Each structure stands twice: as structure tokens, then as C-alpha cells.
Amino acid sequence: MEPSKLTLLLGLLAFLTFLASFSAAEDHFHEFFVEARPVKRLCRTHSRITVNGQFPGPTLEVRNGDSVAVKVTNREKYNVTIHWHGRKQQNNPWEEGPEYVTQCPIQPGATYTYRFTITDQEGTLWWHAHSRWLRASVYGALIIYPRLGSPYPFPMPQREVPLLLGEWFDRNPQDVMRLAAFTGGAPNVSDAYTINGQPGDLYRCSKKETIRIPVVSGESLLLRVINSALNQELFFTVANHQLTVVGADASYTEPLTTRVIMIGPGQTTDVLLTADQRPARYYMAARAYQTAQNVPFDNTTTTAILEYKNAASSNQGLAPVFPTLPAYNDTATATAYTAQIKSPSQVKVPTQIDENLFFTVGLGPYNCTVPNSPWYQGPNNTRFAASMNNVSFALPSTNSSMQAAYYGVLGVFTTDFPPVPLVQFNYTGNVPRGLWSPCRGTKLYKLKYGANVQIVFQDTSTVTIDDHPMHFHGCHSYVIGSGFGNYNPSTDPARFNLIDPPQRNTIGTPPGGWVAIRFKADNPGVWLMHCHLDSHLFLGLAMACLVENGIGPLQTVIPPPPDLPRC
């Protein structure tokens, strides 16, 4: 038999063996139908892309160790993929979801079944579309309970409530994105924020549909808070009640009692709440944490109501108690909160670093080359872009990067993403205009299997400073340090927390500052790293790492499934 045919046959046998073992253990099968449905918000009925007619989409509830299959049928006119945000997908990038990175999208009328196993994770994750701006309405919770017989490492709540924070656009979000892509200007901001799909009674025509969460005095709740918003970090609080943070990004944390949390798009936070106040009604509220300067943003507030069942009837006509929320630009509160999130015990942080990477992140416009062009409606006749190390990421269009890497297809990407900026400058100071415009390309950075990696994300003041929630697919990282200003490799590492740092899948860069993470590159495949503000992702604030195979099948990417979508 020819060597190429033998290799193909062995790969197919390996995949069938994997599939057979998966099927034997499969516990959960779901069907997702992606289609437009009428959704009424803010006085009007809109057509929105939904899953199974629900907004937000269905909640998937599984246990650590369970196997999951989700059959996705695309009944829409747009291409779609589904990303299981925070799942590591060990050796199996094919099920990760970002279009043109690990798979070609599911085309209109087509179907694809995602299959994966939950391994060594407990807590709150979520799923969402990873195609253009479909994420604005295509998302839902993914809740991972401990194995049967295993308790939570905190007092058992009497009830659990998922709270998905989102953004609502009166216009079709795809049209908002397309207009920004055409003009090169900033996209229009949202018209409302939502809690479990509802704006709350501070908006027009929304009072009757406001989410109400009934409680009885003394009851304990576990609130699983997910920031599903497209473009905005948010403060969240509950009037007169304390919140005890016990988990973040499906990792347990040292309990932290606080009045307010700050949560970036992509992040999840588990908090315990005890109904220990006077029986009445209390607002749950979320509004923007805004760090970009002189940039429009949605300054509205979304609410739900925590409603005591045993409240005196005389209280029912009274307005709910309103909480105190931080100012929109309260970076001090956001920073103090984030700095207190820690692992509940000592963790194994890589100490001997093999790859020391330094990535600048930020915006940067292209200068107009055609006078009065409708394509250059950014500031001063420019066209907005975003970049890492001055490279604005371009998605392939004829193949996915992972498929190209697996089959050795040339011309889809290069592996010359710079490990440090090609030009050093005062990143948070007055950046010379000559350094504002990025280059565009599909550049990956190659990592050896098992390498210990440190990445410092450095925000820049190009156009404006901002807090960029950076999400790394296929990886969980320890957040070991952060600060404001320019990172100093001589002095800042002395302040790193190498004992009990939190493990996150989405990490915020302080506005005008830096954040450092460490991880072991033990998951082979192509893994996207990007800002989870979708207005920045589509501008190019992304890159991807190619983690090479190690030795043997346990350190090697499994073969792609036969039904993987084609471009």
C-alpha cells in the first residue's frame, strides 16, 4: 500500500476509535437550530438570529467527565460556527469553533455536530457564535457541575441562577458591523444592556418583561454571572446585598466578599448571595465600565429584580431599592476588585520560562490614500484598525489555519508573528504617528509542545488607552501580575504572584498598563488569541499560536472528523 494511503487509513482508524470511545461515554445530545425569529425589545419587534428560537439560547447543564454532542443546523443566510468558550478541547482543536481558524464555517443549510468531553473543569462557562457579529444574539450558558458525589468547595447554595449580561442593538448587529467595515469608523454603540435577554424597567416598554428572581428570607443563591456583551465591560451589583465570589472562568477562587464585581466580555463569575435583607424588592444592576477616552459608549443601566416572596404587601407598590454603582470610568474600583481574585490554594505556576513574549495591544488607523473616500471616515480621514505587535490579524477565507497546518497546505498563514514589537517606543506615552498604522497579515507564532510560556500584554495609547479583555483559546493561564504604565522587565517581575494567582481564560489589560500570564503549551493545535471586544476583533486585534505536536498520540492532534465543514 502506498505510504500516503496507509497514513490516511491509520488516521481514519484512530479517529473511528476515538469516536467509538466517545459514543460509549456520551451523556448529552443537543440540537441547535440557528434561525431568525421575531424578538420584541424597546417597543419594537425585530428579526434576530437565535438558537432554537430562544434569546439567550438554551443553557447546557453537564457534569465534569460528561461527553457532549451538539448538532448545529444552520437555517440562516449567514455562515455560523459555535465556540465553547473556556473549554480547553485537549488535542481536539476541530471542535473549538472560531471560523477560519480551527474550522470552516457551517454554511447556510448545512449541519455539523460538535463533540467534546468535559475534563477537569467545574463552574460556569458559556457558548457563543464565533462568526462576525452573530454573537450579539447567539449565546447561552454552559454550566459544569462537579461529578456525582463531589461537593462544591463552598457552602451548598439552595438555588442557582444563571445571569447572562448582554447588549441589545435596535438595528441588525450585522448591519452595524458592515457599516463600520465600510466606513472605517467606529461602530454604533448598543441601545441597551440586558440581563437574561431583557433590558429591565429603566428602558422604554420594558417594565412588564423585567427579569424577576423570587427569594425567601434566609435563602442562599449561587449567581452564575456571564458577560455575554458584544463590546462592553460591565460593573454588576445587587442593592443592599453582599456578593461572595467563589469562582471565575470555571476555576474556583478564594472566597472574596464584595459589593460590586467588574466583568469583561467573555468572563464568568460565580457569586454567593444570601437573602438577608428586609423583605422587599432590590435591583440587580449592570452598567458600563468604560476606559477608552473620548469614545462613545452605551451609558444606560440594565436591571433585574430580586424579589422577596415574603415581602409585606405594602412594599409591592414601592419601587425596588436601587444600588450604588461605580462611576463609568472608576478604574480604581475595577483594579482593586481584580487584584483580589486569587486561587484558593497554592498552584503550580511555570517558573523556568522557555518563551518570554511581549505583545502590545491597541488601536491604530490607516491613513487615507484617496481624498474624500467613503472608506476613510475615522478620525482625521483615517480608517480604524487594531493590532498586536503592530500586526492586524486577517482571517483566511479559503481554508482554516488548523486545516492548513494539519494537511501542510501552504499560503494560508505564515509563522513569523513577532515575539516582541519590532520597534520599541513609549507604549503609554505620546506615540509617534509613524507607529500608528499596522501591517496586515495572517501571522502565527509557533510554540514547541510542553514549552513554559510567559506573555506580557502591554496596552498602548495609540488613539486611546483601553482595557482589552484578551481571550486565549485552548489554554488556561495564570494571571501573575499587572500594573500601570510601561512594563519594566527589570523590576516588575519581583511583584509577580507565583503562589496563588487566579486561572483565567479571558484576561483584562489595565487601561494604559500591562498584565502578565504564564501557561504550559501542552495542547497541540492552532489556537486564536484575541480581544473579546468584537469591535476590536473584527478590526484585527488578534493573533494565533501554533502549538506543535509532542511525542506519541497523547501529545498529538487527533485526526479531523469526516464531517468537518468545508470552505
Secondary structure, 3 states (H helix, E strand, C coil): CCHHHHHHHHHHHHHHHHHHHHHHHEEEEEEEEEEEEEEEECCEEEEEEEECCECCCCCEEEECCCEEEEEEEECCCCCECEEEECCCCCCCHHHCCCECCCECCECCCCEEEEEEECCCCCEEEEEEECCCCHHHCCEEEEEEECCCCCCCCCCCCCEEEEEEEEEECCCCHHHHHHHHHHHCCCCCCCCEEEECCECCCCCCCCCCCCCEEEECCCCEEEEEEEECCCCCEEEEEECCCCEEEEEECCEEEEEEEECEEEECCCCEEEEEEECCCCCCEEEEEEEEECCCCCCCCCCCEEEEEEEECCCCHHHCCCCCECCCCCCCCCHHHHHHHHHCCCCCCCCCCCCCCCEEEEEEEEECCEECCCCCCCCCCCCCCEECCEEECCEEECCCCCCCHHHHHHHCCCCCCECCCCCCCCCCCCCCCCCCHHHCCCEEECEEEEECCCEEEEEEEEECCCCCCCCEEEEECCCCEEEEEEEECCCCCCCHHHHCCCCCCCEECEEEECCCEEEEEEEEECCCEEEEEEECCHHHHCCCCEEEEEECCCCCHHHCCCCCCCCCCCC
